[in-house]
Every structure is written in structure tokens, then in C-alpha cells.
């Protein structure tokens, strides 16, 4: 009977709680009495969340939050949003205790803590950060479902990757059950490591190039290579007409043909080395077409070589555009008609070959 009486008293007090907290004169006076009234019968209540809300409101009103919150405001805000706001204020321990007390999932609290830990501790090593975050991951995995813990680990790993720490991201991804994500982080870490090793190798080669350039008397001093990117180094070598050194760098760092050809075309044109540019155009079939050759010649004002190389352009529209820029309006019109008229196309090919052979014989 005592239990039933206590339960009834607690129910009555809990039913009066929203009105008391929403419209009462003084919550500081009303709430402690309500809590004392419900203390004996709270275990027999079905709606335990009513007195839980009172305790949570009392908790957030104290330091360090000092958040004047009533039960009515809490219900309007929802408990999950309150926990999120507390996490945003970096009071993760309090947010976690509220989640544990109310039975709410603490995944969002852990993710917020991990993000702050990674972003605000750039001075810590990957090993120290991994140890700190992983220890909390083990606790989160024991207290939350496996799927939630894995999702939290994935969010932390993504934050580490965004912060430029692929090694830390790889270690955090070990908690992720999705193998493809872990393989992705491993590939990123391997790429970062390979890039670092490649940068060291390039730096050593640049130092040797500076020594060789100064002792051998290369063209275009001063010879400053250290600190340049790979393609900038290749461009400088081509500008100094050290083509063998440029080809050697291409092979060492496995530069693609299309990237290397564009760099060499632009560098030869910018250095006004048109004889070498013409020889390069005849070296073998260009993997990027002959439009870059013509554009480089036009950019530097060598219309004669641009005209010769225009006849090697296969695309009729591009060929007509170049011929028009060179003042060959009739040939440009013929180039546009060539795909429609087979005889005209054959005639244009014959004329193009004649111009190309004449330019070669003049050399």
C-alpha cells in the first residue's frame, strides 16, 4: 500500500510538473520539492521521462553551461538537439552523461568529440591521436550497437583524411566493417607516401642538375631548379635546350606522353626554338594531335611554320579555323567542304602534301 501511495503521489507530482515549470512563480523553489515528492515512487512510474527531464534541466542550468531551460522548452527543442548543442560547446562529457542517463544514443557525441580532437590537436602525432581516439572507440563499441560504432569510426576517419592525415585515417578505418573504405584509406596513405618519396628523389635530382648546369655552362643562367615542381623542372630543362635531361626525367617519373608533349611544345615555342619544334613535329605521330603545335606557333607569331603544321591537322573544323587565322580563306572553305565532297577532300590532301613537302625542302 505504501508503494501504491508513493506511486500515486509521484504520478500526481509528475502530472503537475509541466504546469509548474511552464507557469510557476519560481522554478528554483518548485522543482526541488517535486523531485523530493517523486523520489520514493519514481521506480513505480511508467512515464519516467517526466522526472528525467527535470533533472536534465537542472543540470544544464548549472556551470559551465548556465543554460536557463525549462521542461516545456526542452520538449520543444527535443533532447537530441540539446545534446547536440552541448557537444557544440565542447562539453562532451556532460553530453555523454545525459545520453547515458536518458538512454539516448551517444554516437553523435562521440563523433563530435573525435572531430574536435583531430582538428584541434594538429601538434600531436598520428600515433598519439590514434591511441586517444581508438580508446574511446572501444568504449563506444561496447556501449553502442556495432553499426553505430562503425559509423562513428567512419566519420572520424573521414575527418582525419580531410585534415590531411591519411595514416591516422587508415588506423581509424580499422574499426569500419566496410572493407572498401579501409582499402581506400590505405591507397590514399600509399599515394601520400609515394608522393613524399618522389618529392625527395626529385629534390636530389634538382640539386645534381644545378651542379651540372653551373659546371657545364648551360644556357640561360642562373640555374635554379630546387623547389620547382616536376613539370616546371622539365620545362626549364627544355628552355635551356637540355632535351636529353628532360627525356631522362620523363622516364624516371613516368610522365605520360600527352603531358610531356604539351610541356615540350609550349617550352620550345616560348624559347623561340622553332627548328627544334619542327623537328619534334616530324619525330613521330603526335599523341595529342597537331593543334597544340599550330597554336604555339600562332601565339609566337611564326605563321610560316604554323601554316606547314596546319596541313597535318586532321580535324576539318580545326584546320579551317587555323587557315582562316592565317588569311587562307579559300583553303579554309575547302577544308570545311572536304568531308562532304570526296573529290575535294582528295584535292585538299594533295595540296596539303605539296605544301608540307615544299616546307621540308626549304629547310
Number of C-alpha atoms within 10 A of each C-alpha: 6 9 12 11 12 20 22 17 18 25 22 14 20 24 13 12 23 18 12 19 20 13 11 14 10 10 15 11 10 14 20 14 13 19 19 12 19 23 15 16 19 22 14 16 17 10 13 14 12 18 22 17 20 22 16 19 19 20 17 19 14 11 8 11 13 11 14 11 17 20 23 16 13 17 12 10 12 11 17 17 12 17 23 17 13 21 22 15 12 15 17 20 14 18 25 21 14 24 19 13 11 15 9 14 17 23 22 21 23 25 21 18 20 25 18 16 17 23 13 10 10 12 10 12 11 18 11 12 20 19 14 14 20 18 11 15 22 13 11 20 18 11 15 15 12 15 12 17 25 23 18 26 29 23 22 27 30 22 21 26 18 12 15 12 20 25 22 27 28 25 21 27 26 19 21 22 16 13 10 10 17 21 14 13 23 18 14 18 19 14 13 16 14 12 12 12 12 15 15 12 13 22 18 12 15 21 15 13 19 17 13 13 21 14 9 9 10 16 14 12 10 10 19 16 22 16 13 14 14 18 17 13 20 25 22 20 26 23 21 18 19 16 16 11 14 19 16 12 19 18 11 11 12 10 15 10 13 12 13 17 19 15 16 23 26 21 22 24 23 15 14 16 15 18 13 14 21 18 10 17 18 11 9 8 11 16 11 13 15 21 19 17 28 25 18 21 24 19 14 15 13 15 16 13 19 24 23 20 26 25 22 20 20 12 14 18 15 17 24 24 17 24 21 15 14 16 10 14 15 11 17 22 16 17 23 19 17 18 14 10 12 11 11 16 18 13 14 18 16 12 14 20 15 13 16 18 12 12 15 11 8 6 6
